[in-house]
Amino acid sequence: MLMKLLMERADAEMLTVLMSDVMWDQWVRAGGIAPVNRLGEAAVTLSTVQYLLVPGWAEDLHRYQASMDRMLTAPTAPTPDSRPA
């Protein structure tokens, strides 16, 4: 969802909102975008451990994902010439 949001909807304001959330450091930097190899497998494992064991982490992740979902489904702002972006 994060990659889709960044590729389709990202603007300066959205990036500011995403990066100012505690989950940017706890999830995105620590394993939200994992490469396809052993390092990626380790990142997914770490994310799973955090999800299951760190108090409040699962709730924060669900909140962050819901926030990204709302951003992705929100109507786009019109461009200066009044056409949708």
PyMOL Python script that loads the backbone (N, CA, C, O; Angstrom):
from pymol import cmd

cmd.read_pdbstr("""\
ATOM      1  N   MET A   1       0.827  -1.186   0.000  1.00  0.00           N
ATOM      2  CA  MET A   1       0.000   0.000   0.000  1.00  0.00           C
ATOM      3  C   MET A   1       0.876   1.256   0.000  1.00  0.00           C
ATOM      4  O   MET A   1       0.577   2.226  -0.696  1.00  0.00           O
ATOM      5  N   LEU A   2       1.954   1.231   0.781  1.00  0.00           N
ATOM      6  CA  LEU A   2       2.829   2.400   0.859  1.00  0.00           C
ATOM      7  C   LEU A   2       3.424   2.731  -0.512  1.00  0.00           C
ATOM      8  O   LEU A   2       3.422   3.892  -0.920  1.00  0.00           O
ATOM      9  N   MET A   3       3.929   1.727  -1.221  1.00  0.00           N
ATOM     10  CA  MET A   3       4.514   1.990  -2.540  1.00  0.00           C
ATOM     11  C   MET A   3       3.465   2.523  -3.506  1.00  0.00           C
ATOM     12  O   MET A   3       3.748   3.443  -4.274  1.00  0.00           O
ATOM     13  N   LYS A   4       2.262   1.962  -3.482  1.00  0.00           N
ATOM     14  CA  LYS A   4       1.189   2.429  -4.363  1.00  0.00           C
ATOM     15  C   LYS A   4       0.853   3.880  -4.037  1.00  0.00           C
ATOM     16  O   LYS A   4       0.704   4.701  -4.942  1.00  0.00           O
ATOM     17  N   LEU A   5       0.733   4.197  -2.764  1.00  0.00           N
ATOM     18  CA  LEU A   5       0.429   5.555  -2.343  1.00  0.00           C
ATOM     19  C   LEU A   5       1.521   6.521  -2.781  1.00  0.00           C
ATOM     20  O   LEU A   5       1.227   7.590  -3.316  1.00  0.00           O
ATOM     21  N   LEU A   6       2.768   6.156  -2.559  1.00  0.00           N
ATOM     22  CA  LEU A   6       3.878   7.036  -2.929  1.00  0.00           C
ATOM     23  C   LEU A   6       3.966   7.237  -4.440  1.00  0.00           C
ATOM     24  O   LEU A   6       4.279   8.334  -4.903  1.00  0.00           O
ATOM     25  N   MET A   7       3.694   6.194  -5.202  1.00  0.00           N
ATOM     26  CA  MET A   7       3.805   6.302  -6.657  1.00  0.00           C
ATOM     27  C   MET A   7       2.613   7.026  -7.287  1.00  0.00           C
ATOM     28  O   MET A   7       2.773   7.729  -8.285  1.00  0.00           O
ATOM     29  N   GLU A   8       1.417   6.857  -6.709  1.00  0.00           N
ATOM     30  CA  GLU A   8       0.216   7.411  -7.339  1.00  0.00           C
ATOM     31  C   GLU A   8      -0.222   8.748  -6.771  1.00  0.00           C
ATOM     32  O   GLU A   8      -0.796   9.558  -7.498  1.00  0.00           O
ATOM     33  N   ARG A   9       0.031   9.007  -5.494  1.00  0.00           N
ATOM     34  CA  ARG A   9      -0.573  10.167  -4.852  1.00  0.00           C
ATOM     35  C   ARG A   9       0.394  11.096  -4.138  1.00  0.00           C
ATOM     36  O   ARG A   9      -0.013  12.173  -3.700  1.00  0.00           O
ATOM     37  N   ALA A  10       1.636  10.725  -4.007  1.00  0.00           N
ATOM     38  CA  ALA A  10       2.549  11.471  -3.149  1.00  0.00           C
ATOM     39  C   ALA A  10       2.699  12.925  -3.579  1.00  0.00           C
ATOM     40  O   ALA A  10       2.904  13.238  -4.751  1.00  0.00           O
ATOM     41  N   ASP A  11       2.589  13.794  -2.587  1.00  0.00           N
ATOM     42  CA  ASP A  11       2.919  15.196  -2.752  1.00  0.00           C
ATOM     43  C   ASP A  11       3.630  15.625  -1.470  1.00  0.00           C
ATOM     44  O   ASP A  11       3.743  14.830  -0.537  1.00  0.00           O
ATOM     45  N   ALA A  12       4.100  16.841  -1.410  1.00  0.00           N
ATOM     46  CA  ALA A  12       4.884  17.301  -0.263  1.00  0.00           C
ATOM     47  C   ALA A  12       4.095  17.197   1.044  1.00  0.00           C
ATOM     48  O   ALA A  12       4.639  16.778   2.066  1.00  0.00           O
ATOM     49  N   GLU A  13       2.832  17.574   1.014  1.00  0.00           N
ATOM     50  CA  GLU A  13       2.023  17.530   2.234  1.00  0.00           C
ATOM     51  C   GLU A  13       1.818  16.090   2.710  1.00  0.00           C
ATOM     52  O   GLU A  13       1.927  15.807   3.903  1.00  0.00           O
ATOM     53  N   MET A  14       1.522  15.186   1.781  1.00  0.00           N
ATOM     54  CA  MET A  14       1.308  13.793   2.136  1.00  0.00           C
ATOM     55  C   MET A  14       2.578  13.175   2.702  1.00  0.00           C
ATOM     56  O   MET A  14       2.530  12.444   3.691  1.00  0.00           O
ATOM     57  N   LEU A  15       3.709  13.467   2.078  1.00  0.00           N
ATOM     58  CA  LEU A  15       4.982  12.936   2.585  1.00  0.00           C
ATOM     59  C   LEU A  15       5.267  13.451   3.984  1.00  0.00           C
ATOM     60  O   LEU A  15       5.765  12.705   4.829  1.00  0.00           O
ATOM     61  N   THR A  16       4.962  14.704   4.238  1.00  0.00           N
ATOM     62  CA  THR A  16       5.157  15.270   5.573  1.00  0.00           C
ATOM     63  C   THR A  16       4.315  14.524   6.593  1.00  0.00           C
ATOM     64  O   THR A  16       4.797  14.201   7.679  1.00  0.00           O
ATOM     65  N   VAL A  17       3.056  14.245   6.254  1.00  0.00           N
ATOM     66  CA  VAL A  17       2.164  13.513   7.163  1.00  0.00           C
ATOM     67  C   VAL A  17       2.696  12.100   7.389  1.00  0.00           C
ATOM     68  O   VAL A  17       2.782  11.651   8.532  1.00  0.00           O
ATOM     69  N   LEU A  18       3.048  11.405   6.331  1.00  0.00           N
ATOM     70  CA  LEU A  18       3.543  10.033   6.459  1.00  0.00           C
ATOM     71  C   LEU A  18       4.826   9.965   7.279  1.00  0.00           C
ATOM     72  O   LEU A  18       4.965   9.109   8.153  1.00  0.00           O
ATOM     73  N   MET A  19       5.765  10.867   6.996  1.00  0.00           N
ATOM     74  CA  MET A  19       7.067  10.812   7.646  1.00  0.00           C
ATOM     75  C   MET A  19       7.052  11.342   9.075  1.00  0.00           C
ATOM     76  O   MET A  19       7.969  11.050   9.842  1.00  0.00           O
ATOM     77  N   SER A  20       6.044  12.105   9.447  1.00  0.00           N
ATOM     78  CA  SER A  20       5.994  12.630  10.806  1.00  0.00           C
ATOM     79  C   SER A  20       5.364  11.635  11.780  1.00  0.00           C
ATOM     80  O   SER A  20       5.417  11.835  12.994  1.00  0.00           O
ATOM     81  N   ASP A  21       4.772  10.568  11.253  1.00  0.00           N
ATOM     82  CA  ASP A  21       4.155   9.551  12.104  1.00  0.00           C
ATOM     83  C   ASP A  21       5.239   8.641  12.679  1.00  0.00           C
ATOM     84  O   ASP A  21       6.222   8.336  12.005  1.00  0.00           O
ATOM     85  N   VAL A  22       5.055   8.213  13.921  1.00  0.00           N
ATOM     86  CA  VAL A  22       6.015   7.324  14.575  1.00  0.00           C
ATOM     87  C   VAL A  22       6.209   6.030  13.784  1.00  0.00           C
ATOM     88  O   VAL A  22       7.276   5.418  13.848  1.00  0.00           O
ATOM     89  N   MET A  23       5.201   5.619  13.051  1.00  0.00           N
ATOM     90  CA  MET A  23       5.313   4.383  12.291  1.00  0.00           C
ATOM     91  C   MET A  23       6.262   4.492  11.100  1.00  0.00           C
ATOM     92  O   MET A  23       6.710   3.466  10.589  1.00  0.00           O
ATOM     93  N   TRP A  24       6.577   5.688  10.648  1.00  0.00           N
ATOM     94  CA  TRP A  24       7.546   5.835   9.553  1.00  0.00           C
ATOM     95  C   TRP A  24       8.878   5.220   9.980  1.00  0.00           C
ATOM     96  O   TRP A  24       9.488   4.464   9.223  1.00  0.00           O
ATOM     97  N   ASP A  25       9.324   5.542  11.181  1.00  0.00           N
ATOM     98  CA  ASP A  25      10.587   4.985  11.668  1.00  0.00           C
ATOM     99  C   ASP A  25      10.438   3.538  12.103  1.00  0.00           C
ATOM    100  O   ASP A  25      11.324   2.720  11.854  1.00  0.00           O
ATOM    101  N   GLN A  26       9.325   3.215  12.751  1.00  0.00           N
ATOM    102  CA  GLN A  26       9.175   1.879  13.308  1.00  0.00           C
ATOM    103  C   GLN A  26       8.818   0.829  12.257  1.00  0.00           C
ATOM    104  O   GLN A  26       9.132  -0.348  12.439  1.00  0.00           O
ATOM    105  N   TRP A  27       8.184   1.219  11.189  1.00  0.00           N
ATOM    106  CA  TRP A  27       7.758   0.230  10.206  1.00  0.00           C
ATOM    107  C   TRP A  27       8.420   0.444   8.855  1.00  0.00           C
ATOM    108  O   TRP A  27       9.015  -0.489   8.316  1.00  0.00           O
ATOM    109  N   VAL A  28       8.335   1.630   8.297  1.00  0.00           N
ATOM    110  CA  VAL A  28       8.853   1.853   6.943  1.00  0.00           C
ATOM    111  C   VAL A  28      10.366   1.698   6.908  1.00  0.00           C
ATOM    112  O   VAL A  28      10.895   0.954   6.082  1.00  0.00           O
ATOM    113  N   ARG A  29      11.060   2.391   7.792  1.00  0.00           N
ATOM    114  CA  ARG A  29      12.529   2.295   7.783  1.00  0.00           C
ATOM    115  C   ARG A  29      13.022   0.936   8.237  1.00  0.00           C
ATOM    116  O   ARG A  29      14.058   0.465   7.768  1.00  0.00           O
ATOM    117  N   ALA A  30      12.292   0.296   9.149  1.00  0.00           N
ATOM    118  CA  ALA A  30      12.755  -0.978   9.712  1.00  0.00           C
ATOM    119  C   ALA A  30      12.281  -2.196   8.929  1.00  0.00           C
ATOM    120  O   ALA A  30      12.643  -3.319   9.281  1.00  0.00           O
ATOM    121  N   GLY A  31      11.496  -2.015   7.896  1.00  0.00           N
ATOM    122  CA  GLY A  31      11.112  -3.194   7.150  1.00  0.00           C
ATOM    123  C   GLY A  31       9.853  -3.096   6.323  1.00  0.00           C
ATOM    124  O   GLY A  31       9.423  -4.108   5.770  1.00  0.00           O
ATOM    125  N   GLY A  32       9.241  -1.939   6.210  1.00  0.00           N
ATOM    126  CA  GLY A  32       8.026  -1.801   5.423  1.00  0.00           C
ATOM    127  C   GLY A  32       8.229  -2.052   3.944  1.00  0.00           C
ATOM    128  O   GLY A  32       7.328  -2.549   3.269  1.00  0.00           O
ATOM    129  N   ILE A  33       9.387  -1.717   3.439  1.00  0.00           N
ATOM    130  CA  ILE A  33       9.716  -1.960   2.040  1.00  0.00           C
ATOM    131  C   ILE A  33      10.920  -2.892   2.043  1.00  0.00           C
ATOM    132  O   ILE A  33      12.059  -2.443   2.176  1.00  0.00           O
ATOM    133  N   ALA A  34      10.672  -4.165   1.900  1.00  0.00           N
ATOM    134  CA  ALA A  34      11.724  -5.166   2.048  1.00  0.00           C
ATOM    135  C   ALA A  34      12.204  -5.671   0.694  1.00  0.00           C
ATOM    136  O   ALA A  34      11.393  -5.957  -0.187  1.00  0.00           O
ATOM    137  N   PRO A  35      13.524  -5.780   0.525  1.00  0.00           N
ATOM    138  CA  PRO A  35      14.052  -6.349  -0.721  1.00  0.00           C
ATOM    139  C   PRO A  35      13.743  -7.835  -0.794  1.00  0.00           C
ATOM    140  O   PRO A  35      13.468  -8.474   0.222  1.00  0.00           O
ATOM    141  N   VAL A  36      13.792  -8.380  -2.012  1.00  0.00           N
ATOM    142  CA  VAL A  36      13.512  -9.800  -2.217  1.00  0.00           C
ATOM    143  C   VAL A  36      14.831 -10.564  -2.133  1.00  0.00           C
ATOM    144  O   VAL A  36      15.506 -10.769  -3.142  1.00  0.00           O
ATOM    145  N   ASN A  37      15.185 -10.976  -0.938  1.00  0.00           N
ATOM    146  CA  ASN A  37      16.365 -11.800  -0.675  1.00  0.00           C
ATOM    147  C   ASN A  37      16.380 -12.121   0.813  1.00  0.00           C
ATOM    148  O   ASN A  37      15.379 -11.901   1.496  1.00  0.00           O
ATOM    149  N   ARG A  38      17.476 -12.629   1.323  1.00  0.00           N
ATOM    150  CA  ARG A  38      17.542 -12.974   2.750  1.00  0.00           C
ATOM    151  C   ARG A  38      17.357 -11.746   3.636  1.00  0.00           C
ATOM    152  O   ARG A  38      16.757 -11.844   4.707  1.00  0.00           O
ATOM    153  N   LEU A  39      17.856 -10.608   3.210  1.00  0.00           N
ATOM    154  CA  LEU A  39      17.660  -9.382   3.974  1.00  0.00           C
ATOM    155  C   LEU A  39      16.174  -9.035   4.055  1.00  0.00           C
ATOM    156  O   LEU A  39      15.691  -8.598   5.099  1.00  0.00           O
ATOM    157  N   GLY A  40      15.461  -9.229   2.963  1.00  0.00           N
ATOM    158  CA  GLY A  40      14.021  -9.004   2.957  1.00  0.00           C
ATOM    159  C   GLY A  40      13.294  -9.958   3.885  1.00  0.00           C
ATOM    160  O   GLY A  40      12.359  -9.569   4.585  1.00  0.00           O
ATOM    161  N   GLU A  41      13.734 -11.221   3.886  1.00  0.00           N
ATOM    162  CA  GLU A  41      13.129 -12.201   4.793  1.00  0.00           C
ATOM    163  C   GLU A  41      13.365 -11.805   6.244  1.00  0.00           C
ATOM    164  O   GLU A  41      12.474 -11.947   7.081  1.00  0.00           O
ATOM    165  N   ALA A  42      14.563 -11.308   6.544  1.00  0.00           N
ATOM    166  CA  ALA A  42      14.865 -10.862   7.910  1.00  0.00           C
ATOM    167  C   ALA A  42      13.990  -9.670   8.290  1.00  0.00           C
ATOM    168  O   ALA A  42      13.521  -9.581   9.424  1.00  0.00           O
ATOM    169  N   ALA A  43      13.771  -8.761   7.354  1.00  0.00           N
ATOM    170  CA  ALA A  43      12.934  -7.589   7.625  1.00  0.00           C
ATOM    171  C   ALA A  43      11.492  -8.007   7.909  1.00  0.00           C
ATOM    172  O   ALA A  43      10.858  -7.464   8.814  1.00  0.00           O
ATOM    173  N   VAL A  44      10.973  -8.965   7.144  1.00  0.00           N
ATOM    174  CA  VAL A  44       9.612  -9.445   7.362  1.00  0.00           C
ATOM    175  C   VAL A  44       9.520 -10.141   8.722  1.00  0.00           C
ATOM    176  O   VAL A  44       8.530  -9.981   9.436  1.00  0.00           O
ATOM    177  N   THR A  45      10.541 -10.907   9.077  1.00  0.00           N
ATOM    178  CA  THR A  45      10.565 -11.573  10.379  1.00  0.00           C
ATOM    179  C   THR A  45      10.568 -10.558  11.506  1.00  0.00           C
ATOM    180  O   THR A  45       9.817 -10.700  12.472  1.00  0.00           O
ATOM    181  N   LEU A  46      11.406  -9.533  11.394  1.00  0.00           N
ATOM    182  CA  LEU A  46      11.456  -8.492  12.417  1.00  0.00           C
ATOM    183  C   LEU A  46      10.108  -7.791  12.538  1.00  0.00           C
ATOM    184  O   LEU A  46       9.643  -7.522  13.645  1.00  0.00           O
ATOM    185  N   SER A  47       9.488  -7.499  11.419  1.00  0.00           N
ATOM    186  CA  SER A  47       8.187  -6.848  11.426  1.00  0.00           C
ATOM    187  C   SER A  47       7.149  -7.725  12.118  1.00  0.00           C
ATOM    188  O   SER A  47       6.316  -7.224  12.874  1.00  0.00           O
ATOM    189  N   THR A  48       7.195  -9.031  11.864  1.00  0.00           N
ATOM    190  CA  THR A  48       6.257  -9.956  12.494  1.00  0.00           C
ATOM    191  C   THR A  48       6.478 -10.006  14.001  1.00  0.00           C
ATOM    192  O   THR A  48       5.517  -9.993  14.770  1.00  0.00           O
ATOM    193  N   VAL A  49       7.730 -10.063  14.423  1.00  0.00           N
ATOM    194  CA  VAL A  49       8.037 -10.075  15.851  1.00  0.00           C
ATOM    195  C   VAL A  49       7.531  -8.795  16.508  1.00  0.00           C
ATOM    196  O   VAL A  49       6.921  -8.847  17.576  1.00  0.00           O
ATOM    197  N   GLN A  50       7.780  -7.643  15.876  1.00  0.00           N
ATOM    198  CA  GLN A  50       7.285  -6.380  16.424  1.00  0.00           C
ATOM    199  C   GLN A  50       5.769  -6.412  16.527  1.00  0.00           C
ATOM    200  O   GLN A  50       5.201  -6.006  17.541  1.00  0.00           O
ATOM    201  N   TYR A  51       5.119  -6.891  15.486  1.00  0.00           N
ATOM    202  CA  TYR A  51       3.660  -6.935  15.440  1.00  0.00           C
ATOM    203  C   TYR A  51       3.099  -7.763  16.592  1.00  0.00           C
ATOM    204  O   TYR A  51       2.088  -7.401  17.193  1.00  0.00           O
ATOM    205  N   LEU A  52       3.759  -8.866  16.889  1.00  0.00           N
ATOM    206  CA  LEU A  52       3.248  -9.788  17.898  1.00  0.00           C
ATOM    207  C   LEU A  52       3.679  -9.450  19.325  1.00  0.00           C
ATOM    208  O   LEU A  52       2.937  -9.731  20.267  1.00  0.00           O
ATOM    209  N   LEU A  53       4.848  -8.860  19.507  1.00  0.00           N
ATOM    210  CA  LEU A  53       5.409  -8.736  20.849  1.00  0.00           C
ATOM    211  C   LEU A  53       5.493  -7.327  21.427  1.00  0.00           C
ATOM    212  O   LEU A  53       5.404  -7.168  22.645  1.00  0.00           O
ATOM    213  N   VAL A  54       5.659  -6.316  20.610  1.00  0.00           N
ATOM    214  CA  VAL A  54       5.846  -4.958  21.138  1.00  0.00           C
ATOM    215  C   VAL A  54       4.484  -4.366  21.488  1.00  0.00           C
ATOM    216  O   VAL A  54       3.627  -4.241  20.614  1.00  0.00           O
ATOM    217  N   PRO A  55       4.270  -3.996  22.759  1.00  0.00           N
ATOM    218  CA  PRO A  55       2.964  -3.443  23.165  1.00  0.00           C
ATOM    219  C   PRO A  55       2.584  -2.209  22.345  1.00  0.00           C
ATOM    220  O   PRO A  55       3.373  -1.273  22.212  1.00  0.00           O
ATOM    221  N   GLY A  56       1.377  -2.221  21.803  1.00  0.00           N
ATOM    222  CA  GLY A  56       0.865  -1.080  21.049  1.00  0.00           C
ATOM    223  C   GLY A  56       1.303  -1.013  19.597  1.00  0.00           C
ATOM    224  O   GLY A  56       0.765  -0.217  18.829  1.00  0.00           O
ATOM    225  N   TRP A  57       2.275  -1.837  19.204  1.00  0.00           N
ATOM    226  CA  TRP A  57       2.810  -1.742  17.847  1.00  0.00           C
ATOM    227  C   TRP A  57       1.763  -2.136  16.807  1.00  0.00           C
ATOM    228  O   TRP A  57       1.625  -1.472  15.779  1.00  0.00           O
ATOM    229  N   ALA A  58       1.036  -3.200  17.068  1.00  0.00           N
ATOM    230  CA  ALA A  58       0.021  -3.655  16.104  1.00  0.00           C
ATOM    231  C   ALA A  58      -1.046  -2.585  15.913  1.00  0.00           C
ATOM    232  O   ALA A  58      -1.479  -2.332  14.789  1.00  0.00           O
ATOM    233  N   GLU A  59      -1.470  -1.956  17.010  1.00  0.00           N
ATOM    234  CA  GLU A  59      -2.482  -0.905  16.913  1.00  0.00           C
ATOM    235  C   GLU A  59      -1.964   0.281  16.114  1.00  0.00           C
ATOM    236  O   GLU A  59      -2.684   0.846  15.292  1.00  0.00           O
ATOM    237  N   ASP A  60      -0.697   0.662  16.361  1.00  0.00           N
ATOM    238  CA  ASP A  60      -0.111   1.772  15.599  1.00  0.00           C
ATOM    239  C   ASP A  60      -0.020   1.440  14.117  1.00  0.00           C
ATOM    240  O   ASP A  60      -0.285   2.289  13.266  1.00  0.00           O
ATOM    241  N   LEU A  61       0.356   0.202  13.811  1.00  0.00           N
ATOM    242  CA  LEU A  61       0.463  -0.203  12.409  1.00  0.00           C
ATOM    243  C   LEU A  61      -0.903  -0.187  11.734  1.00  0.00           C
ATOM    244  O   LEU A  61      -1.028   0.295  10.608  1.00  0.00           O
ATOM    245  N   HIS A  62      -1.922  -0.703  12.401  1.00  0.00           N
ATOM    246  CA  HIS A  62      -3.278  -0.686  11.831  1.00  0.00           C
ATOM    247  C   HIS A  62      -3.751   0.756  11.607  1.00  0.00           C
ATOM    248  O   HIS A  62      -4.363   1.059  10.583  1.00  0.00           O
ATOM    249  N   ARG A  63      -3.467   1.630  12.557  1.00  0.00           N
ATOM    250  CA  ARG A  63      -3.845   3.041  12.427  1.00  0.00           C
ATOM    251  C   ARG A  63      -3.127   3.670  11.226  1.00  0.00           C
ATOM    252  O   ARG A  63      -3.741   4.397  10.445  1.00  0.00           O
ATOM    253  N   TYR A  64      -1.825   3.387  11.081  1.00  0.00           N
ATOM    254  CA  TYR A  64      -1.033   3.946   9.988  1.00  0.00           C
ATOM    255  C   TYR A  64      -1.526   3.419   8.636  1.00  0.00           C
ATOM    256  O   TYR A  64      -1.633   4.175   7.671  1.00  0.00           O
ATOM    257  N   GLN A  65      -1.822   2.128   8.576  1.00  0.00           N
ATOM    258  CA  GLN A  65      -2.330   1.553   7.337  1.00  0.00           C
ATOM    259  C   GLN A  65      -3.695   2.137   6.981  1.00  0.00           C
ATOM    260  O   GLN A  65      -3.968   2.396   5.809  1.00  0.00           O
ATOM    261  N   ALA A  66      -4.549   2.345   7.972  1.00  0.00           N
ATOM    262  CA  ALA A  66      -5.859   2.955   7.713  1.00  0.00           C
ATOM    263  C   ALA A  66      -5.690   4.384   7.209  1.00  0.00           C
ATOM    264  O   ALA A  66      -6.429   4.827   6.330  1.00  0.00           O
ATOM    265  N   SER A  67      -4.721   5.101   7.765  1.00  0.00           N
ATOM    266  CA  SER A  67      -4.443   6.466   7.318  1.00  0.00           C
ATOM    267  C   SER A  67      -3.988   6.472   5.856  1.00  0.00           C
ATOM    268  O   SER A  67      -4.432   7.312   5.073  1.00  0.00           O
ATOM    269  N   MET A  68      -3.102   5.536   5.484  1.00  0.00           N
ATOM    270  CA  MET A  68      -2.643   5.442   4.096  1.00  0.00           C
ATOM    271  C   MET A  68      -3.798   5.074   3.174  1.00  0.00           C
ATOM    272  O   MET A  68      -3.900   5.595   2.063  1.00  0.00           O
ATOM    273  N   ASP A  69      -4.670   4.177   3.634  1.00  0.00           N
ATOM    274  CA  ASP A  69      -5.827   3.782   2.832  1.00  0.00           C
ATOM    275  C   ASP A  69      -6.723   4.987   2.557  1.00  0.00           C
ATOM    276  O   ASP A  69      -7.192   5.169   1.434  1.00  0.00           O
ATOM    277  N   ARG A  70      -6.963   5.810   3.582  1.00  0.00           N
ATOM    278  CA  ARG A  70      -7.780   7.018   3.383  1.00  0.00           C
ATOM    279  C   ARG A  70      -7.111   7.968   2.389  1.00  0.00           C
ATOM    280  O   ARG A  70      -7.791   8.561   1.551  1.00  0.00           O
ATOM    281  N   MET A  71      -5.789   8.121   2.472  1.00  0.00           N
ATOM    282  CA  MET A  71      -5.070   8.989   1.533  1.00  0.00           C
ATOM    283  C   MET A  71      -5.186   8.465   0.111  1.00  0.00           C
ATOM    284  O   MET A  71      -5.349   9.235  -0.835  1.00  0.00           O
ATOM    285  N   LEU A  72      -5.099   7.147  -0.031  1.00  0.00           N
ATOM    286  CA  LEU A  72      -5.130   6.537  -1.362  1.00  0.00           C
ATOM    287  C   LEU A  72      -6.506   6.653  -1.996  1.00  0.00           C
ATOM    288  O   LEU A  72      -6.610   6.812  -3.212  1.00  0.00           O
ATOM    289  N   THR A  73      -7.561   6.577  -1.198  1.00  0.00           N
ATOM    290  CA  THR A  73      -8.910   6.610  -1.752  1.00  0.00           C
ATOM    291  C   THR A  73      -9.513   8.011  -1.800  1.00  0.00           C
ATOM    292  O   THR A  73     -10.594   8.200  -2.357  1.00  0.00           O
ATOM    293  N   ALA A  74      -8.829   8.985  -1.224  1.00  0.00           N
ATOM    294  CA  ALA A  74      -9.347  10.361  -1.242  1.00  0.00           C
ATOM    295  C   ALA A  74      -9.312  10.893  -2.669  1.00  0.00           C
ATOM    296  O   ALA A  74      -8.413  10.555  -3.440  1.00  0.00           O
ATOM    297  N   PRO A  75     -10.287  11.721  -3.018  1.00  0.00           N
ATOM    298  CA  PRO A  75     -10.260  12.322  -4.355  1.00  0.00           C
ATOM    299  C   PRO A  75      -9.011  13.190  -4.515  1.00  0.00           C
ATOM    300  O   PRO A  75      -8.544  13.818  -3.564  1.00  0.00           O
ATOM    301  N   THR A  76      -8.493  13.209  -5.720  1.00  0.00           N
ATOM    302  CA  THR A  76      -7.323  14.039  -5.966  1.00  0.00           C
ATOM    303  C   THR A  76      -7.725  15.501  -6.052  1.00  0.00           C
ATOM    304  O   THR A  76      -8.835  15.835  -6.468  1.00  0.00           O
ATOM    305  N   ALA A  77      -6.816  16.354  -5.657  1.00  0.00           N
ATOM    306  CA  ALA A  77      -7.073  17.789  -5.734  1.00  0.00           C
ATOM    307  C   ALA A  77      -7.023  18.229  -7.189  1.00  0.00           C
ATOM    308  O   ALA A  77      -6.223  17.700  -7.961  1.00  0.00           O
ATOM    309  N   PRO A  78      -7.862  19.187  -7.583  1.00  0.00           N
ATOM    310  CA  PRO A  78      -7.805  19.667  -8.971  1.00  0.00           C
ATOM    311  C   PRO A  78      -6.494  20.402  -9.236  1.00  0.00           C
ATOM    312  O   PRO A  78      -5.918  21.038  -8.353  1.00  0.00           O
ATOM    313  N   THR A  79      -6.056  20.293 -10.460  1.00  0.00           N
ATOM    314  CA  THR A  79      -4.858  21.020 -10.879  1.00  0.00           C
ATOM    315  C   THR A  79      -5.231  22.471 -11.113  1.00  0.00           C
ATOM    316  O   THR A  79      -6.416  22.800 -11.159  1.00  0.00           O
ATOM    317  N   PRO A  80      -4.245  23.347 -11.263  1.00  0.00           N
ATOM    318  CA  PRO A  80      -4.567  24.781 -11.461  1.00  0.00           C
ATOM    319  C   PRO A  80      -5.499  25.053 -12.628  1.00  0.00           C
ATOM    320  O   PRO A  80      -6.225  26.048 -12.608  1.00  0.00           O
ATOM    321  N   ASP A  81      -5.501  24.191 -13.652  1.00  0.00           N
ATOM    322  CA  ASP A  81      -6.402  24.423 -14.783  1.00  0.00           C
ATOM    323  C   ASP A  81      -7.757  23.719 -14.586  1.00  0.00           C
ATOM    324  O   ASP A  81      -8.510  23.534 -15.542  1.00  0.00           O
ATOM    325  N   SER A  82      -8.059  23.327 -13.322  1.00  0.00           N
ATOM    326  CA  SER A  82      -9.335  22.732 -12.893  1.00  0.00           C
ATOM    327  C   SER A  82      -9.583  21.317 -13.380  1.00  0.00           C
ATOM    328  O   SER A  82     -10.705  20.819 -13.284  1.00  0.00           O
ATOM    329  N   ARG A  83      -8.563  20.667 -13.896  1.00  0.00           N
ATOM    330  CA  ARG A  83      -8.714  19.261 -14.256  1.00  0.00           C
ATOM    331  C   ARG A  83      -8.177  18.423 -13.115  1.00  0.00           C
ATOM    332  O   ARG A  83      -7.218  18.830 -12.460  1.00  0.00           O
ATOM    333  N   PRO A  84      -8.774  17.247 -12.854  1.00  0.00           N
ATOM    334  CA  PRO A  84      -8.229  16.364 -11.804  1.00  0.00           C
ATOM    335  C   PRO A  84      -6.796  15.992 -12.114  1.00  0.00           C
ATOM    336  O   PRO A  84      -6.411  15.870 -13.277  1.00  0.00           O
ATOM    337  N   ALA A  85      -6.004  15.812 -11.063  1.00  0.00           N
ATOM    338  CA  ALA A  85      -4.588  15.451 -11.237  1.00  0.00           C
ATOM    339  C   ALA A  85      -4.480  14.061 -11.807  1.00  0.00           C
ATOM    340  O   ALA A  85      -3.374  13.569 -12.029  1.00  0.00           O
TER     341      ALA A  85
END
""", "prot")
cmd.dss("prot")
cmd.show_as("cartoon", "prot")
cmd.util.cbc("prot")
cmd.orient("prot")
